[in-house]
Amino acid sequence: MTDDTLRYLSGFANQHESEAVPGALPRGRNSPQRAPLGLYAELLSGSAFTAPRHENRRTWMYRRQPGVRAGAYEPLAHAHWKCGAAEGFAAPPDPLRWHPTPVPAADAEPLDFIDGVRTMVVNGDIAAQSGMAAHLVLINRSMQRAFVNADGEMLLVPQQGALTITTELGVLRVRPGEIALLPRGLAFSVAVDEPTRLYACENYGAPFRLPELGPIGSNGLANPRDFLAPVAAFEPEPRPIELVRKFGGRLWRTTAAASPFNVVAWHGNLAPVKYDTAHFMVIGSISFDHPDPSIFTVLTSPSDTPGTANCDFVIFPPRWLVMEDTFRPPWYHRNVMSEFMGLVLGQYDAKPEGFRPGGMSLHNAFVPHGPDAEAFDKASRAELAPHKLDDTLAFMFESRWLMRPTAYAMQGGALDAGYADCWASLADRYRPTP
């Protein structure tokens, strides 16, 4: 399946409707006595029934067989998928960085999307519906099964290789530079064409939404129209399938009598979407100083403290730097939020060496970090002409909760033991007179 063969519906959290067969959607009611074409009506609720209208998320599906047709579940072991702060290390307050991890050969270690999850950091508590986990995912084969995450929604950031994501509501094709947001409780399956590496955020808290724009006004950052939901599509022949469900922090499996990908029509505002980060409207300084990185927020999962996120998804895309009399890379800082960063392509301007595509870093709450010595020296002496940062895409999962690295992160072999050396040559530059 290619990008050219797929169609999409435009808009973030829009009220969409789509039918793969004309006449499959009922008119005037959601649950008629007999749904059209002999289909079953089934509701997927992504929020409480009584949530405020502007926050209510739900989708009606009209399917060939209902989701209740699944057998008894049994545990499915997974050595590397972790969740919640209790499953992380009490790590020291050091800056941490990881080198890129290669995708294993399929004949040596076959890995589909589920098998390939390698949790790097965790926080929060699934039972309390707070926090998130950041995963590295290594894939060398397509899924022949379906997956439902009942614990949280999933934000996928491909770094190497494209994903074809079949969901109950239709199909998304997602390439590096794009992201996919998959609602909690929705079945999906991931196919790949080549060895593939991606980052994933598993969000246990409030669903991701577009950030408020405040003084920016009515336009800017990620525009709602650029988020694309799939049109209805279904498998032509019913078939049994292995169904894996993440529930209560553990994986469970069963053989379902019917594939969940049998939805002929749907309508609602709870849908998987993809977004091309090239459409992000960057806001920046056109006079002096470096604005806070919050101006690069694509999506936010709010917490119960206004302005303090359970999780923010932030990107650092191509952009012009024009500030006068300003140190242009990010400044040295200690942040109340914890920051997990990945690099999709190119270089990150604060770390030109050592931080490579496919790599990751963690700067927890109040851990000092900032440009390495080379970046500081170069930026301090640079001619401040207009300069475009191009061919680059970094991102950050940022959370109010402390991020705990997992055993895999600390012992899996990719940890950069010499990361702190990048600041070692920052000398005392103090002069007693101007």
C-alpha positions in Angstrom: 0.0 0.0 0.0 1.4 3.4 -1.0 0.6 7.0 0.0 -1.0 7.5 -3.4 -3.7 4.9 -2.8 -4.9 6.3 0.5 -7.4 9.1 1.2 -7.8 11.0 4.5 -10.2 13.2 6.4 -8.8 16.6 7.5 -9.0 18.0 11.0 -8.0 17.4 14.7 -10.8 16.0 16.8 -13.3 16.9 14.1 -16.7 15.3 13.8 -16.0 13.0 10.8 -18.1 10.4 9.1 -17.0 7.8 6.6 -18.4 4.7 4.9 -16.6 2.2 2.8 -19.9 1.0 1.3 -22.6 3.5 0.4 -25.6 3.3 2.8 -23.6 1.7 5.6 -24.1 4.7 8.0 -27.5 5.0 9.6 -29.2 8.4 9.3 -31.0 10.3 12.1 -29.9 7.9 14.9 -26.8 6.1 16.2 -28.3 2.7 17.1 -31.3 1.8 15.0 -33.2 -1.4 15.7 -31.6 -2.9 12.6 -28.4 -1.2 11.5 -27.9 -0.9 7.7 -26.5 -3.8 5.7 -26.9 -6.2 8.6 -24.1 -4.5 10.5 -23.6 -4.2 14.3 -23.5 -0.8 16.0 -20.7 -0.4 18.5 -19.6 2.7 20.4 -16.0 3.5 21.4 -15.9 6.1 24.2 -12.6 7.9 24.7 -14.0 10.1 27.6 -16.6 9.8 30.3 -20.1 10.1 29.0 -20.6 13.3 31.1 -17.3 15.0 30.1 -17.9 18.6 28.9 -19.0 18.7 25.2 -15.8 20.3 24.0 -13.8 17.5 25.7 -16.1 14.6 24.8 -14.5 12.0 22.5 -16.5 9.1 21.0 -17.0 7.3 17.7 -19.8 5.0 16.5 -18.6 2.1 14.4 -20.8 -0.1 12.2 -19.1 -3.5 11.8 -19.6 -7.0 10.5 -19.1 -8.6 13.9 -18.9 -6.9 17.3 -15.7 -6.7 19.4 -17.2 -9.0 22.1 -16.3 -12.0 20.0 -12.9 -12.7 21.7 -12.0 -15.8 23.8 -10.4 -15.9 27.2 -7.2 -14.0 27.6 -3.9 -15.4 28.9 -0.8 -13.6 30.0 1.8 -12.7 27.3 5.3 -12.3 28.6 7.4 -9.3 27.4 10.8 -8.6 28.9 11.2 -5.0 27.8 7.8 -3.3 27.9 7.6 -1.4 31.2 5.1 1.1 32.6 4.8 3.3 35.7 7.4 4.8 37.9 7.6 1.6 40.0 9.2 -0.3 37.1 12.0 2.2 36.6 15.5 2.7 38.2 16.1 5.2 41.0 18.8 6.8 38.7 21.2 9.5 39.9 20.6 13.1 38.8 23.0 12.8 35.9 22.4 13.8 32.3 21.9 10.6 30.2 22.3 9.9 26.6 22.0 6.8 24.4 23.6 5.9 21.1 21.3 4.6 18.3 20.4 1.0 18.6 20.5 -1.0 15.3 17.5 -3.0 14.2 18.4 -6.7 14.5 18.2 -8.9 11.4 14.9 -10.7 11.1 16.4 -14.1 10.9 18.3 -13.6 14.1 15.6 -11.9 16.2 12.2 -11.5 14.5 10.5 -8.4 15.9 7.1 -7.0 15.1 5.8 -3.8 16.7 4.8 -5.5 19.9 8.0 -7.6 20.2 10.1 -4.6 19.3 9.1 -2.3 22.2 12.1 -1.4 24.4 10.9 1.0 27.2 13.5 3.6 28.0 11.9 5.8 30.7 8.8 5.6 32.8 6.9 7.7 35.2 3.4 8.1 36.8 0.9 5.3 37.5 -1.4 3.6 35.0 -4.0 2.9 37.7 -4.1 6.6 38.6 -4.2 7.6 34.9 -1.1 9.8 35.1 2.3 9.9 33.5 3.8 8.4 30.4 6.5 6.0 29.1 8.9 6.6 26.3 9.8 3.6 24.2 12.3 2.8 21.4 10.7 0.4 19.0 12.7 -1.9 16.7 10.8 -3.7 13.9 11.9 -6.1 11.2 8.6 -7.7 10.3 5.0 -6.8 9.9 2.4 -7.7 12.5 0.2 -10.7 11.8 -1.9 -9.9 14.8 -3.8 -7.0 16.3 -3.1 -4.9 19.3 -5.3 -2.8 21.7 -3.7 -0.6 24.3 -6.3 -0.1 27.1 -3.7 1.7 29.3 -3.0 4.8 27.2 -2.9 6.4 23.8 0.2 6.0 21.7 2.1 8.7 19.8 4.4 7.2 17.2 7.4 9.0 15.8 9.1 7.0 13.0 12.8 7.6 12.5 13.8 5.0 10.0 11.4 3.3 7.7 7.7 4.0 7.0 4.7 2.5 8.9 1.4 1.2 7.4 -1.0 1.3 10.4 -4.2 -0.6 9.9 -6.8 0.5 12.5 -10.5 -0.2 13.0 -11.4 3.0 11.3 -9.0 2.8 8.3 -5.4 2.9 7.3 -2.6 5.5 7.9 0.7 5.6 6.1 3.3 7.3 8.2 6.8 8.2 7.1 9.8 9.7 9.0 9.0 13.4 9.5 5.4 12.5 10.2 3.7 11.2 13.5 0.7 9.1 14.3 -1.6 9.4 17.3 -3.6 6.3 18.1 -6.4 6.6 20.7 -6.5 4.5 23.8 -8.7 1.3 23.3 -8.5 1.3 19.5 -7.3 -1.9 17.7 -4.4 -1.5 15.3 -1.7 -3.4 13.4 1.6 -2.1 12.1 3.2 -3.3 8.8 6.7 -2.3 7.6 8.6 -2.6 4.3 12.1 -2.6 5.7 13.9 -2.6 9.0 12.2 0.2 11.0 13.1 2.2 14.1 10.7 4.6 15.9 10.1 6.4 19.1 6.8 6.0 20.9 5.1 7.9 23.8 2.6 5.9 25.7 0.4 8.5 27.4 -1.6 7.3 30.5 -3.0 10.8 31.3 -5.4 13.2 29.7 -5.5 12.6 25.9 -3.2 14.8 23.8 -4.8 17.9 22.4 -3.6 21.0 20.6 -2.1 23.6 23.0 -3.8 26.9 23.6 -2.3 29.8 21.6 -2.9 32.7 24.0 -1.3 35.9 22.7 -0.1 34.1 19.6 -3.7 34.4 18.4 -5.8 32.2 16.2 -3.1 30.8 13.9 0.3 29.2 14.3 2.1 26.1 15.6 0.2 22.9 14.5 -2.9 23.8 12.6 -5.9 21.5 13.1 -6.6 21.0 9.4 -3.2 19.3 8.9 -4.1 16.3 11.0 -5.4 13.5 8.8 -7.8 10.8 9.9 -8.4 7.6 7.7 -11.4 6.9 5.6 -13.4 3.7 6.5 -11.8 0.5 5.2 -12.3 -3.1 6.1 -10.9 -6.6 5.4 -13.0 -8.3 2.7 -13.0 -11.8 4.3 -13.6 -12.5 8.0 -10.8 -14.3 9.7 -9.7 -15.4 13.2 -6.7 -13.4 14.5 -4.4 -13.2 17.5 -5.4 -10.2 19.6 -3.0 -8.7 22.1 -4.3 -6.3 24.7 -2.3 -4.2 27.1 -4.4 -4.0 30.2 -3.4 -3.0 33.7 0.3 -2.7 32.8 0.6 -6.2 31.4 0.1 -7.9 28.0 -2.6 -10.4 27.4 -3.4 -12.5 24.3 -6.3 -14.4 22.9 -7.5 -15.7 19.5 -10.4 -13.6 18.4 -13.0 -15.3 16.2 -13.1 -12.2 13.9 -10.6 -9.6 13.0 -11.3 -6.2 14.5 -10.6 -4.6 11.1 -14.2 -5.2 10.0 -15.7 -1.7 10.4 -17.6 -0.8 7.3 -18.6 2.8 8.4 -18.0 5.1 11.3 -18.7 8.6 12.6 -17.4 10.6 15.5 -14.4 12.6 16.8 -12.3 9.9 18.3 -10.0 8.7 15.5 -6.4 7.9 14.8 -4.6 10.7 13.0 -1.3 11.4 11.3 0.5 14.8 11.1 3.4 16.0 8.9 5.8 18.1 11.0 6.7 20.0 7.9 3.4 21.8 8.3 4.3 23.1 11.7 4.2 26.9 11.7 7.3 27.9 13.7 7.1 30.9 16.0 10.3 32.6 17.0 12.1 35.8 17.9 12.8 38.4 15.3 14.6 40.8 17.6 16.7 39.3 20.4 16.9 36.5 22.9 15.9 32.9 22.7 12.2 32.1 23.4 11.1 29.3 25.7 10.9 25.9 23.9 7.2 25.8 24.7 6.6 27.7 21.4 7.5 24.4 19.7 4.7 22.4 21.3 2.7 20.3 18.8 0.4 18.4 21.3 -0.1 18.6 25.0 -1.6 16.2 27.6 -2.6 18.6 30.5 -2.4 17.7 34.2 -4.5 19.0 37.1 -2.1 22.0 37.4 -2.9 24.6 34.8 0.1 25.2 32.5 2.0 22.1 33.8 1.7 19.2 31.4 1.4 15.5 32.1 3.2 15.3 28.8 4.1 17.7 26.0 5.2 16.7 22.5 7.6 19.3 21.3 9.6 19.4 18.0 12.6 21.4 16.8 12.1 21.5 13.0 13.9 23.5 10.2 13.7 27.2 11.0 15.4 30.6 10.5 17.5 32.2 13.2 17.7 36.0 12.9 18.1 37.2 16.5 20.6 40.1 17.1 23.1 40.2 19.9 21.9 36.7 21.0 23.4 33.4 21.9 21.2 31.4 19.4 21.4 27.8 20.6 19.3 26.8 23.6 20.7 28.4 26.8 22.1 26.4 29.8 19.2 25.7 32.1 17.6 23.6 34.8 14.0 22.8 34.2 11.1 21.9 36.6 10.0 19.6 33.8 11.8 16.4 32.8 12.9 16.1 29.1 13.3 13.0 27.0 14.7 13.9 23.6 15.2 12.0 20.3 16.6 12.9 16.9 14.8 11.9 13.7 17.2 13.4 11.2 20.2 15.7 10.8 21.9 17.5 13.7 20.6 19.2 16.8 22.1 22.6 17.1 23.1 22.3 20.7 24.8 18.9 20.3 26.4 18.8 16.8 28.5 15.7 17.8 27.5 12.6 19.8 23.7 13.0 19.4 22.8 11.0 16.3 19.6 10.1 14.5 18.0 7.3 16.4 19.7 8.3 19.6 18.1 9.6 22.8 18.8 11.7 25.8 17.3 12.3 29.3 17.6 15.5 31.4 15.4 15.0 34.4 14.0 17.8 36.6 16.6 20.4 37.6 19.5 18.4 36.0 21.7 21.1 34.4 22.1 20.8 30.6 22.7 22.8 27.5 25.0 23.2 24.5 28.2 21.2 24.5 31.5 23.0 24.5 31.9 22.9 20.7 28.4 24.4 20.2 29.0 27.1 22.8 32.3 28.1 21.3 31.0 28.3 17.8 27.8 30.2 18.7 29.7 32.7 20.8 31.9 33.7 17.9 29.5 33.3 15.0 28.6 36.2 12.7 24.9 36.9 13.5 23.6 36.9 10.0 20.3 35.3 9.2 20.8 31.5 9.3 18.5 28.7 8.5 18.7 25.4 10.4 17.8 22.9 7.8 17.6 19.2 7.3 17.0 18.6 11.0 14.2 17.3 13.2 14.5 16.7 16.9 11.7 16.2 19.4 11.0 16.1 23.1 8.6 14.2 25.3 8.4 16.6 28.3 6.6 15.7 31.6 6.0 17.2 35.0 6.9 13.8 36.5 10.4 12.5 37.1 11.4 10.1 34.4 13.0 6.8 35.6 15.2 4.9 33.2 14.5 1.2 32.8 16.9 -1.7 33.3 17.1 -2.0 29.5 18.0 1.7 29.2 20.8 1.4 31.8 22.1 -2.0 30.9 21.2 -2.6 27.3 24.5 -1.5 25.9 23.6 1.8 24.2 24.2 4.1 27.2 26.8 6.8 26.4 29.1 6.6 29.4 31.1 9.6 28.2 28.1 12.0 27.6 29.2 14.4 30.4 32.6 14.9 28.7 31.0 17.1 26.1 30.9 19.9 28.8 34.4 19.2 30.3 36.2 21.8 28.3 33.9 24.7 29.3 36.5 26.9 31.1 36.1 29.6 33.6 35.9 32.7 31.4 35.4 35.3 34.1 37.3 38.6 33.7 37.3 41.0 36.7 37.0 44.0 34.3 34.7 44.4 31.2 
